[in-house]
């Protein structure tokens, strides 16, 4: 559990992966000019979050929002993103756009980021650290995604966005945010990057390379496991990714064009977990290791909800948010009224980082999924995913006792119909 001495503003969100070696990487494209806020945000209250415990480091948790609105990036140029508004930073590790771990030994960090820009453009979200690069997601106007990245105190992590046309960054804190959270060291973790064959087959384990604790493209572990993976193919035919070998097969991600990418908590009974493509036949593999990777990390034992909820939402107008109702009874120590989750079991004054993964299928309607959390007037709203079909994403929300958590749907196109509850889901897990 992450503990802070003073009450902090509620945090940030959403979903990915292991260490990817890219030798001789050229220097990144020039970043946009620092607005000057990054350095101030990274060190303005250093002793409050983690420095009053005699020098002992608590779990890393750095949550920031907002970008310097009005910054222009050119087509094809990877511009660095510098988030300026500090929500909390337990060990004061994010300064002027760069995250440097305070912990000397290598650990896995769950890195999630989101960026919004105008006009509409294809946006590729990247994380770069040392000789490694991770493609977090691809989207238009708003893109969010996550990766599990292994870091030590000798590493530096930066976030970039690469547009296919000239864009202007938006400062919107609900759609421009960064969260970096240390994952609990609960035993072996698995990771792979790149694929050692020119094709992959439907429902067959994807043969990722550069393997760590990943035998025959499978990972043996019991308990709740955070699984993140991505795949890029040539010529189409990819329908999505799934995880097999757990208590039940689960959809990890739907295909977005030629790429599929996602994270989800999976319940494993000790079998061999594997990521498989969903397709009508063999698929040609495309792209560098940045777009083909996998990571699996065991999560803490506390599970606040069941894995599969029946969700529905009242039809609503374009742009108008509506809370999603969940029909199944959750497990775990919380109060649940069908729409809101309230966590009243944390010790007084303690915030807890919770991993929230959600997926909604509204058919052909273009939708956005938002999380709202906090209490009273101290509420945070963060968009974690948008798209059509099965729209899903993960996020990290920092909640204090009696804070509530809700999932909202916001139609972006035609009025939404009811959610297909056969594959919609909600998961809430203790991150530490």
N, C-alpha and C positions, 0 to 999 in steps of 0.2 A: 504494500500500500504506500502510496505517495502521501506524505504529510507536509503541510505548510503551517507556519505559525499564525499567519493572518489570512483573512478571507480574500480570495482572489476572484477576479472576474472569470466567469465560466469560459471554457476553452473551445477547442476546435476539433476537426473531424477527419473522415474517410479514407482506402485500400490500398509496395509489394515486394522485393525479392533478393536472392543471395548475391554472392560476390561474383562480379563479371570482370574478367581480365581483358583489358584492351591495351596491349603494349604499344608504346610509341605513339600515344594519342597526342595529336597536335593541340596547341593551346586553344582554349575556348574562344569563340568570337567575343568581341569587345562587349562588355555589359553596359546597360544604360547607366547614366550618371547617378551616383548615390545622392538621394535627396537630402542627406544629412540626418535623417531620423533614425537610420539603422543603428548607428553606434549608440545613440542615446537610449534607444529602446532596449538594447542588449545589456545595459549595466546600471540602470537607474535605481534599482532596489536590491542590490546584490545580496545583502545579508539576510533579507527577509525570507527568501524562498528555501535556501538550503545551506546557508553558511553559519547557522547558529547551533550546530550539533557537534562542536568540537572538531570539525574538519572532516567528519565522516560523510562521504558522498551518498545521497539518496538516489533512487532511480532517476535517470534523466527524463525530463519532460519539458519541452520547450514549445509553447503554443503562441503563435503570432498571427495577426491579420493585417490587411490593408497594404496596398502597393502605392507608390507615388503616381497618382492619377495624372494623366496627360502625357506620360512618357511614351514616345513613339519608337517603335522597332521596325526595321526594314524587312522586306521579304527575304526569307532564307537565312536570316541572321539569328543565331541563338543568343538571346539577351538574358542577362542575369536578373533574377527577381529578388528584390530586397524588401522583405516584409517589415513594416515600421512600427506597428502597434503591438506592444507586448501584453499578452494575456497573463502568462506566467512562464518562468524559466528557472526550474528548480536549482540548477547548478551554474547558471549564467554562461551558457555555452554557445549561444547564437549572438554574434556581434557583427554589425555592418554587412549582413547578408551571408555570412559564413558560419556554419556550425562546426565547432571543434570539440570533440568529446573530452571531458575532464578525466574520464577513466582510462588508465594506461592499457589494461588488458583488452583484447578484442571482444566486443559484445555485438549482439544483433539489435538494430534499431528499426522501429516501424516508422517510416517516413511517408507522410501524406501531404499533398499540396494541391492547391486549386488556383486558377488564374482566370480572370474575365477580361475581355478586350472588345473593342469596336474598330471597324465594322466587322461583320461576320467573316471569319477566315478559318482555315484549317490550322489548328494549334497543336503542336507536339510538345508535351511537357517532359522535361528531362531532369534527372539528378546526376551530377558529376561529383566524383570523389576520387582523388589520386588518379590511378590509371583505369578507373572503372566508370562506366556510364550506364544509366538505367532509364529506359523510356517508360514513363509512368502512365501516359494516356494520350489519346488523340481525340479532339473534339472541335466544335465550332462555337465561337463566342465565349463559351465557358468549358474548361476541361479540368478534371480532377482525377487523381490517381494516387496509388501507394506503392511502396517497395519495402522489402526487408533488406537492409544494408548492413554489412559487418564493418565496424569501425573501431579504431583505437585512438589514443591521444595524438598519434602522429598523422592522423587523417584530417582532411578538411572537406566538408560537404557544401555544395552550392546547388541552387535550383535555377533552371533556365527554361525559357519557352522559345520555340522556333516556329514562327508563322509562315504561311505560304504567300502572304501579301503584307503590305505595310499595315500596322495596327497601332492603336493607342490603348495603353493599359487603363483599366478601370480600378479605382481604389475600393470599390464595394466590399466591405468586410465579410459579407455573407457569401461571397463568391471569390474572394482573394484571401487565401489563408494558408498557413503552414503549421503542421504538427510533427514533432519528432519525439518519439517515446521509446525508451529502452525496454526491450522485452525481457521478461524474467528468465533467468538461466535455470531451466527446469530439466536439463538433460540434453542429449544430442539433438542438433537441428540439422536439416538437410537443405542443400542448395545445388543448383546446376545452372549452367549458362551455355548457350549454343546447342546445336543439334548435330549429331554425327552421321546423319544420313540425308539423302536428298528428298525423301518423302516419308510421310507418316500415314498410318492406316486408321480407319474408324475404330473406336473403342479399344485401341491398342496403346499401351503405355508409351508416351512420347520419350524418345531416347535422348534426353538432355545429357550434355557432356560437362567437363570440369566439375565432377561430382564431389560432394562432401556428404558422407553418411547416406548415400543414395545408391543402393545395390540393385542392379538390373532395372533401374529406373523406378524403384519402389522404396518406400521408407516405412520401417516397422516401428510403431509407437502406439501406446494406448492412452486414452483420455481425449480431451479437446485439443485440436490442432489447428493453428492458423495456416491455411494453404493459400499461396499466391502463385499465379503462373500467367504466362503470356505466350502466344504463338502467332507467327505471321506466315502466311502461305502465299503461293503464286497461283494465279488463275482462278481463284474463287473456290466455292464448294464447302468452306468452313462454316459450320452451323453453331459452333460453340465449344466450350471446354467443360469437362466433368471430372469429378474426383470419385474413384472407385476404391473399394477395399475397406471402407468404413462400415458403420452400422447400416448405412444405406447409401446408394449412389446419390450424389448431389450435383446440381448444375453450378459450376464455378463461374461461368461467364457465357454470355451470348456473343455471337460473332458480330463485329462491327466492320463491315466491308471485308477486307482481307486479314484483319487482325482480331484476336480475341484476348481479353485481359481481365483478370479479376482476382478478388480475395474472398475467402469465406471461412468461417469456423466449421470444422468437420469433427464429428464424434467418431473416434476410432476405438475399436474393441481389442486392439493389439495385432490386427492384421497388417497387410502390406498396402499402404496408400499409394496410389498412382494417379497421375493426371493423364487423361485420354482426350483425343479430339472427337467431336461429334460431326460426322460427315456422311455423305452418301457413297464415298469411295476413298481411294488413296488421294493424298494431298501433297503437292510439291512444296517443300519448305523454302522460305524466302527470308531475307533480312539477316542482319548481324546478330551477335549475342545480345545486343541491347534490346532486341524485340523477341527473343526466345529464351526464357529462363523460368526457373521454378524455385520456391522456397517453402519449407515446412518448419514450423516452430510450435512446440507444445505450449499450451496456455495454462494459466492458473486453474485450479479445480473449480472455483466458484462459477456457476452458470446461472445467470439471472433469469433466463427465459428458455423456453423450448425452441427447437430449431425451425419448426414449420408452423406458421400462423396462417389462419384464414383471414385475409384482409379485405376490406371493402371501403369504398369512399363514396360519399354522396356526389352526384354529378355537380359540377361547378363551372363557372364562367372562365374564359381564358384569363390567365394572370391572377385568378383568385385562389388562394390556398385553402385547402380543406383537410382536416385531420383524418388520418387513416384509422379505422377501428380494427382491432384484432380480436378474433372470436375465441381463440383457445386460451385456456388458463395457463399463465406462465409458471415456471418453477423458480425458486429462489426467493430470498427475503426482500420483498418489495410490495408496495401497494399498487394495484392495477385496477383501473375503472373502465377498461375497454379502449380508451384513447391514450391516457397518460400513465406513465410509470413514475412512482415516487420511491426514492431510496432513503429509508429512515433508519438504517442499521449501521451507518458509518459512525465511528467515534466522533464526538463533538469537535468541531474545528478541523476535521479531516476532509480533504477532497480525494476522490478516487477516480483514476482514469479508467474509463470503460470503453471497450471495443464494441462498436455498434455496426452491424452489417445488415443491410436491408435490400430487398429486391421486390419490385412491383411490376406486374405485367398488365398494362392498359391497352394492349393490342396495338393498333396503328397510330394511336394518339401520341403526339409529342408531349412528354411530361418532364418535370423536374421533381426530384425528391429532396426534401429539406428536413433537417433535424432542428427542433427547438428545445432548448434545455436551460435550466436555471430556476429562479424563483422570483416572484413579485415583478418588480420593474427591471430586475437584473436578468434578462433573458437574452440568449444568443440564438441566432438563426444561421444555419450554414447549409448551403446546397452541397449535396454529396454526389449526385449523379443526375444526368439528363439523357433523354433519347426516346426511342420507340421500342416496342416489344418488351422483353424482359430488361428492365432498367435496374441496375444494382450497383451498390458501392459500399465501402466501409469507411468508418471515421472513428476518431477518438474524442470522446466527450468527457470533460472533467466535471464531476458533480460533487456537491457537498450534501450533508444531511438535509432531507426534505426537498431537495431540488427535484423538479419534474423533467421528464423527457417525453417528447412527442414526435411522431413522424407525420409530415405533411406532404400532400401531393399538390403540385401547381401545374395546371395545363398550360402549355405554350402554343398549342395549335387549336384544333377543333375541340369542342367541349368533351371532357373525358367521359368514358363509360365506366361501369363497375370494373374493379380489378379482377383479373383471372386468379382466383385463390388457389388454383391447383399447383402453382409453382412460386407464388409470392411467399416471402418469408421475412422474419425479423429475428436477429440474434443479438444478445447483449452478453458480453463476457468481461470478467475482471482481467485487465491487462497485466497487472503485476501480481 
